[in-house]
Amino acid sequence: MSIPQLTRDDDAAATTAPSTGQPKAVWAVAFASVIAFMGIGLVDPILKPIGEQLNASPSQVSLLFTSYMAVTGVAMLVTGVISSRFGAKKTLLSGLAIIIVFAALAGMSGSIGEIIGFRAGWGLGNALFIATALATIVGAASGGVAKAIILYEAALGIGIATGPLLGGVLGGISWRGPFFGVSVLMAVAFVAIVVLLPEMPKPAKPTSITAPFKALRHKGLLTVSITALLYNFGFFTLLAYTPFPLDMGTYAIGFIFCGWGILLAVSSVFLAPKLQARFGSLPMMGLSLGLFAADLAVMGLFAEHKIVLIVGVVIAGLFLGVNNTLITEAVMISAPVERSTASAAYSFVRFGGGAAAPWIAGKLGEHSVSLPFWLGAACTAAAVGALFIGRNALAHIDDHDPAPHSVEEAQAITVGD
């Protein structure tokens, strides 16, 4: 969907604008954004209880991530087409409605197959929502675009950090609790948006569904996308498989992944820009991926030691936060196409790794507790290799000087996280 472009003059004006309260509509969308981003790590603490109570293997339970990420990745190709034709509010509410229904159905499920299917529907709703939420906040906010972006980034960070925590607390009552909790909270957000958010104008030119595929012809965008596809094997091995060898209660898993989410959010917003300014994007992307690969390798080497796995999970947030911000900013400037188109193409390729890794890791983990970590480390190391091979097509990215807190930067971070 087409959204306002933030120029340096706009940013300066926003920075010097007097501090004013945001309209209620902005807070309603921001609240819904927090809940939507919680969905990324919400199920981590309840993976093992679901498996135990529904007699499902780790590979079967991990399909909760696979179905969710696969549908989200494919749906990102069409969210721009839908929102550009039906408008932001209708798309936003459609996404929320889908999440409400499918999260509740997941909570009422009686088999692992049902939950997997309902998580797929949840992924569709989440794609529609997150692709439209930023544009909605920008269009409704007061005090300038920059302040709206900061609010959106705050919602992103809070959601990622608190998702596992909420999953742990509600999961301590029942594995069904997190699903019902999201459904109820999203219903509150749905009513608030219906009442408080006015209709927003549609873009003058509808988005083409073939544009993301054409964008992948550009070597720079293809290089970054393949890099992300490979390191996502490591990312989602960490996220979807680690709760099984940890073999701890829902509260403990929730707090561990909350620590991961906090470090990821902090490093995304604060650490990555400083490292980029000092050392450059490509060197820091390669270093952060290399460190994450080493982290996974250590977890594989000491997979029987819970303290190593705990430290490995939490510290991975630092590496992933830096990389996600830098690599997804690189996506926005890697090819001469519209940034929303580049983002859609990148998401489609990237989430392929996110969809495959949980099931593969779960299957390998049924034979050896350390194999999934070694595969994740190998794929992440291959991502460094892909980045090195395609470095010439990305040589220009450090010459780019984006406006701080740009709309596209916030979109990129959302896609990356």
Buried (B, 14 or more C-beta within 10 A) or exposed (E): BBBEEBEEEBBEBBEEEEEEEBBEBBBBBBBBBBBBBBBBBBBBBBBBBBBEEBEBBBBBBBBBBBBBBBBBBBBBBBBBBBBBBEBBBBBBBBBBBBBBBBBBBBBEBEEBEBBBBBBBBBBBBBBBBBBBBBBBBBBBBEBBBBBBBBBBBBBBBBBBBBBBBBBBBBBBEBBBBBBBBBBBBBBBBBEBBEEBBEEBEBBEEBBEEEBBBEBBEBBBBBBBBBBBBBBBBBBBBBBBBBBBBBEBBBBBBBBBBBBBBBBBBBBBBEBBBEBBEEEBBBBBBBBBBBBBBBBBBBBBBBBEEBEBBBBBBBBBBBBBBBBBBBBBBBBBBBBEBBBBBBBBBBBBBBBBBBBBBBBBBBBBBBEEBBBBBBBBBBBBBBBBEBBEEBBEBBEEBBEEEBBBBBBBBBBBBBBBB
